[in-house]
Amino acid sequence: MGATHLKMVDKSDLNSQIRTIFRLRDQGRHSAAISLAGELEIAIGENTELAKITGNLYASIGEYSDAIIHYQRAVRLDCKQPHAYLNLAKCFSRTGNLALQLETLNEAIRENPDNIFLLNEAGFLYTQLNLFERAQTLLTKSQALRSPFAETNNYLALLYSAMGDTEKAMINLELAISQDPRCSRYHRNLLEVLEKSNRLDELAEALTRAVKFCDDEDPMFNISRARLLYEAGKLEDAKSVLLAVLINADDRYALISRASMLCDIFDQLGDCSQAFQQALLAKAESKKLPLSSYHSKADYLAMLKNRYGHKLWLESQPTAESSFAPLAFQPVFLVGFPRSGTTLLDTILRSHSCISVIEEQSAVGQLVSALDKLQAKNQPLSVELVESFRSEYQENLCSYLESAKFPRIV
């Protein structure tokens, strides 16, 4: 069917022609489908639905630049097209254009303020950027618009996990799983939270449930199985499981997790060469993550300079009379790279009766948010504000302690 014939087609035949495009797509004939869509557009002029379909066709074969052109046309013709906005934002993500991805989602929400899919997607992006307050605002609104909704609970869990609030992350993931127990992503995210917090007994139970509902369709299931073997000292068994895992090339997080654990295993088995190769692989995959270019060294240092520039330092140095009162306890910060042994050290320290290990809780994150608000108001710190922050920080830490006694905190 050529362009000359299509020019004679009445617009009422649009749906019939679109069904033909879908048939070509389903047959794997994407080029023919795209060609027919182009001819149809010439015949009937610009059309929102046709622009979205053509964008989808290009995106499905990885031609994101062409997909962007058609999604932009769709939202220009009709700004009440949330899914066109979502797909446009995803294309910007695929091409590494974070600024336009964020701009697209914000524009979409202005035009469609009560669309939960847009709110969730934007909330997730802000979570990845560590802009937790904005993420929480969007996701809380989404939850208020439709509750229960498994996907919103999932995104809230990712937010709380990033903030270091493991308990809230687990609660929201359990809610998501209860609503859709066959969604492997929800099980996967729960396994990651449990592994991160070293809750091995709960990890084993969650893994059993995940396999029951989803078989072994997600590679992270076997990676969690290997983690349990690794923690039990069965290094060879863990290595065998990891080497047998099939992972898609675009599943960066699974590839990084496997390479990181294999690095540890080979190191403990005395195979330094293989350990080094796995470390290089993990590093290479980390650079391919969607936001890795955003978190470049130069950008990160610029962000720190902007966030904690000279305006945020004390207006005046404290005098001897205004010196800060000592905290009831002096926390110790344990910092290390993922899978570098920090969790093992946590476990050892926790066995001491006078030491509390509170994991990656949100006390520091709350201070960061408070400082960000000062920066936004161009307000310098005062001795009184510092003392207030110290008191709030101490109260937050105390809330994680099991007793009123103040042990050493890590």
C-alpha positions in Angstrom: 0.0 0.0 0.0 1.8 3.1 -1.2 1.6 6.8 -0.2 -0.5 7.7 -3.4 -3.2 5.3 -2.4 -3.2 6.5 1.2 -3.9 10.0 0.2 -7.3 8.9 -1.0 -8.1 7.2 2.3 -10.8 8.8 4.4 -9.8 9.7 8.0 -12.5 7.3 9.2 -10.2 4.5 8.1 -7.6 5.5 10.5 -8.3 2.8 13.0 -8.1 0.1 10.3 -4.8 1.4 9.1 -3.4 1.5 12.7 -4.5 -2.1 13.2 -2.4 -2.9 10.1 0.6 -1.2 11.6 0.1 -3.2 14.8 0.0 -6.5 12.7 3.3 -5.5 11.0 4.8 -4.8 14.4 3.7 -8.1 15.9 5.2 -9.9 12.9 8.5 -8.2 13.6 8.3 -6.0 10.5 9.1 -2.8 12.2 10.5 -1.0 9.2 7.3 -1.7 7.2 5.2 -0.6 10.2 7.2 2.7 10.5 6.9 3.2 6.7 3.2 2.7 6.7 2.8 5.1 9.7 4.8 7.7 7.8 2.6 7.3 4.7 -0.5 7.5 6.8 0.6 10.7 8.4 1.2 12.3 5.0 -2.2 11.3 4.0 -4.2 12.6 7.0 -1.9 15.1 8.5 -0.6 15.3 12.1 -2.4 13.0 14.5 -1.7 12.5 18.2 -2.4 8.8 18.3 -0.3 8.2 15.2 2.6 10.2 16.6 2.6 8.1 19.8 2.4 4.8 17.9 5.3 5.9 15.6 7.3 6.9 18.7 6.7 3.5 20.2 7.8 1.8 17.0 11.1 3.7 16.9 11.7 3.2 20.7 11.1 -0.6 20.4 14.1 -0.8 18.0 16.3 1.5 19.9 16.0 4.5 17.6 15.5 6.9 20.5 16.2 10.1 18.6 13.4 9.5 16.1 11.2 8.3 18.9 11.7 11.6 20.8 10.7 13.6 17.7 7.3 11.8 17.5 6.6 11.8 21.2 7.3 15.5 21.3 4.9 15.9 18.4 2.2 13.9 20.3 2.4 16.1 23.5 2.5 19.3 21.4 -0.7 18.2 19.7 -2.3 17.2 23.0 -0.6 18.0 26.3 -3.1 15.7 28.1 -1.1 12.6 27.1 0.6 11.3 30.2 1.9 8.1 28.6 3.5 10.0 25.7 5.2 12.2 28.3 6.4 9.1 30.2 7.8 7.5 27.0 9.5 10.7 26.0 11.1 11.0 29.5 12.3 7.3 29.2 13.9 8.1 25.8 15.8 11.0 27.3 16.9 8.7 30.0 18.1 6.1 27.4 20.1 8.8 25.6 21.6 10.1 28.9 19.9 13.5 28.8 18.9 13.8 32.5 18.1 17.5 32.3 15.5 17.0 29.6 14.1 13.9 31.3 13.5 15.9 34.4 12.1 18.8 32.5 9.7 16.5 30.6 8.4 15.0 33.8 7.9 18.3 35.5 6.1 19.7 32.4 3.9 16.6 32.3 2.9 16.9 35.9 2.0 20.6 35.4 -0.3 19.5 32.6 -1.5 16.3 34.3 -1.1 17.1 38.1 -3.1 14.1 39.3 -1.6 11.3 37.1 -0.2 8.8 39.5 2.1 7.3 36.8 3.8 10.6 36.2 4.0 11.3 39.9 5.6 7.9 40.6 8.1 8.2 37.7 9.2 11.7 38.8 9.3 10.6 42.4 11.6 7.7 41.5 13.9 10.0 39.5 14.2 12.5 42.4 15.0 9.6 44.6 17.9 8.6 42.3 19.1 12.2 42.5 19.0 12.1 46.3 16.4 14.9 46.4 14.4 13.0 48.9 12.0 15.8 50.1 10.7 16.4 46.5 10.5 12.7 45.9 8.4 12.2 49.1 6.1 15.0 48.2 5.3 13.5 44.8 5.0 9.9 46.0 2.8 10.9 49.0 0.5 12.7 46.6 0.3 9.7 44.4 -0.5 7.5 47.4 -3.3 9.9 48.4 -4.8 9.8 44.9 -4.9 6.0 44.8 -4.3 3.7 47.6 -3.6 0.9 47.7 -1.5 0.9 44.6 1.4 -1.6 44.4 3.7 0.5 42.2 3.4 3.6 44.5 4.3 1.4 47.5 7.3 0.1 45.5 8.6 3.6 44.7 8.0 4.7 48.3 10.1 1.7 49.4 12.9 2.7 47.1 12.8 6.2 48.5 12.9 5.0 52.1 15.7 2.6 51.3 17.7 5.4 49.8 17.0 7.5 52.9 18.3 4.6 55.1 14.9 3.8 56.7 14.9 0.0 56.2 11.7 -0.6 58.3 9.6 1.7 56.1 11.1 0.3 53.0 10.2 -3.2 54.1 6.6 -2.2 55.1 6.0 -0.7 51.6 7.5 -3.6 49.8 5.4 -6.1 51.7 2.3 -4.0 50.8 3.3 -4.0 47.1 3.9 -7.8 47.2 0.6 -8.4 48.9 -1.2 -6.5 46.1 0.8 -8.1 43.3 2.7 -11.2 44.5 3.7 -12.3 41.0 5.6 -9.1 40.2 9.3 -10.2 40.4 10.5 -6.5 40.7 8.9 -6.1 44.1 10.4 -9.4 45.4 13.8 -8.3 44.0 13.7 -5.0 45.7 12.8 -6.6 49.0 15.7 -9.1 48.7 18.1 -6.2 48.0 16.8 -4.3 51.1 17.2 -7.4 53.3 20.7 -8.2 51.9 21.8 -4.6 52.4 20.7 -4.6 56.1 22.2 -8.1 56.6 18.9 -9.7 57.7 19.9 -13.1 56.5 17.1 -15.2 58.1 14.5 -12.9 56.6 16.4 -12.9 53.3 16.1 -16.7 53.1 12.3 -16.6 53.8 11.8 -13.8 51.3 13.7 -15.7 48.7 11.6 -18.8 49.2 8.5 -16.8 48.7 9.9 -15.0 45.6 10.7 -18.3 43.9 7.2 -19.7 44.9 5.4 -16.9 43.0 7.9 -16.0 40.3 10.1 -19.1 39.8 13.7 -18.0 39.1 12.8 -15.5 36.4 14.9 -12.7 38.0 18.7 -13.1 38.2 18.7 -11.4 41.6 17.0 -14.4 43.1 20.0 -16.6 42.4 22.4 -13.8 43.4 20.6 -13.7 46.8 20.8 -17.5 46.9 24.6 -17.1 46.4 24.8 -14.5 49.1 23.3 -16.9 51.6 25.8 -19.6 50.6 28.6 -17.1 50.8 27.6 -16.0 54.3 27.4 -19.7 55.3 31.0 -20.1 54.2 30.2 -22.2 51.1 32.3 -20.2 48.7 32.6 -22.8 46.0 28.9 -23.3 45.9 28.2 -19.6 45.9 30.7 -19.2 43.0 29.0 -21.9 41.0 25.6 -20.3 41.4 26.9 -16.9 40.4 28.7 -18.2 37.3 25.6 -20.0 36.2 23.3 -17.0 36.4 22.0 -15.6 33.1 21.8 -11.8 33.1 20.6 -9.6 30.3 23.2 -7.0 29.2 20.9 -4.1 30.2 20.4 -5.4 33.8 23.3 -3.3 35.2 22.5 -3.7 38.9 22.4 -7.5 38.6 25.7 -7.5 36.7 27.3 -5.3 39.3 26.0 -7.4 42.2 27.3 -10.6 40.6 30.7 -9.2 39.8 31.1 -7.6 43.2 30.3 -10.9 45.0 32.6 -12.9 42.7 35.3 -10.4 43.4 35.0 -11.2 47.1 34.8 -14.9 46.6 37.8 -15.1 44.2 39.8 -13.0 46.7 39.0 -15.3 49.6 39.8 -18.3 47.4 43.2 -16.8 46.7 42.6 -16.1 43.0 43.7 -12.5 42.9 43.7 -12.3 39.1 40.1 -13.3 38.8 39.1 -11.1 41.7 40.7 -8.1 39.9 38.9 -8.9 36.7 35.6 -9.0 38.5 36.4 -5.7 40.2 37.1 -4.2 36.7 33.8 -5.6 35.4 31.8 -4.1 38.3 33.4 -0.7 37.7 32.8 -0.8 34.0 29.1 -1.7 34.5 28.7 1.0 37.1 29.8 3.6 34.5 26.9 2.5 32.3 24.2 3.2 35.0 21.6 5.8 33.9 22.8 8.5 36.3 26.5 7.6 36.3 27.3 10.5 34.0 25.4 12.9 36.2 27.4 11.8 39.2 30.7 12.6 37.6 33.5 13.8 39.9 33.4 17.3 38.6 29.7 17.6 38.9 29.7 16.1 42.3 32.3 18.5 43.6 30.5 21.4 42.1 27.3 20.3 43.8 29.1 20.1 47.2 30.6 23.6 46.6 27.1 25.0 45.8 25.4 23.2 48.7 28.0 23.9 51.3 29.6 27.1 50.2 30.9 29.8 52.4 27.4 31.2 53.1 26.6 28.1 55.1 29.5 28.4 57.5 28.9 29.9 60.9 28.2 33.6 61.0 30.8 33.8 63.7 33.0 31.3 65.4 31.7 30.2 68.8 33.3 31.8 71.8 34.4 29.9 74.9 31.1 30.8 76.5 29.0 29.6 73.6 31.0 26.4 72.8 28.8 23.5 72.1 27.8 21.2 74.9 29.1 17.6 74.4 26.8 15.0 73.1 25.6 12.3 75.5 27.6 9.9 73.3 30.1 10.2 70.6 29.1 8.3 67.4 31.7 6.5 65.3 31.2 6.5 61.5 32.0 3.3 59.7 32.5 4.1 56.0 33.5 1.7 53.2 32.8 0.6 49.6 30.0 -1.9 49.0 31.0 -5.5 49.8 34.3 -4.3 51.4 33.5 -6.0 54.8 31.6 -3.2 56.5 28.6 -5.5 57.2 30.9 -8.1 58.7 32.5 -5.5 60.9 29.0 -4.3 61.9 28.1 -7.8 63.1 31.3 -8.1 65.1 30.8 -4.7 66.8 27.2 -5.4 67.5 28.1 -8.4 69.6 29.6 -6.1 72.2 27.1 -5.2 75.0 28.1 -1.5 75.0 28.0 -0.9 71.3 24.9 -0.2 69.1 25.1 -0.4 65.3 22.2 1.4 63.7 23.1 0.7 60.1 22.3 3.3 57.4 19.6 5.2 59.1 18.2 8.6 58.0 19.7 10.8 60.8 22.4 12.2 58.6 20.1 12.6 55.6 17.7 14.7 57.7 20.6 17.0 58.6 21.4 17.3 54.9 17.8 18.2 54.1 17.9 20.9 56.8 21.1 22.4 55.5 19.6 22.4 51.9 16.7 24.4 53.2 19.1 27.0 54.7 20.9 27.1 51.4 17.6 27.7 49.5 16.9 30.6 51.9 20.4 31.9 51.6 20.5 31.8 55.4 23.8 31.3 57.2 24.3 29.0 60.2 24.2 30.4 63.7 25.5 28.9 66.9 21.9 28.4 68.0 21.0 26.5 64.7 24.0 24.3 65.1 23.0 23.4 68.6 19.5 22.7 67.5 20.7 20.4 64.7 23.0 18.6 67.2 20.1 18.0 69.5 17.8 16.8 66.7 20.6 14.5 65.5 21.1 13.0 69.0 17.3 12.5 69.4 17.1 10.7 66.0 20.0 8.4 66.9 18.4 7.7 70.3 15.2 6.6 68.6 17.2 3.6 67.1 18.6 2.5 70.4 17.2 -0.5 72.2 17.6 1.0 75.7 17.8 4.3 77.3 21.4 3.7 78.1 23.8 5.5 75.7 26.2 2.9 74.4 28.8 3.6 71.8 27.1 4.1 68.5 28.4 3.1 65.1 
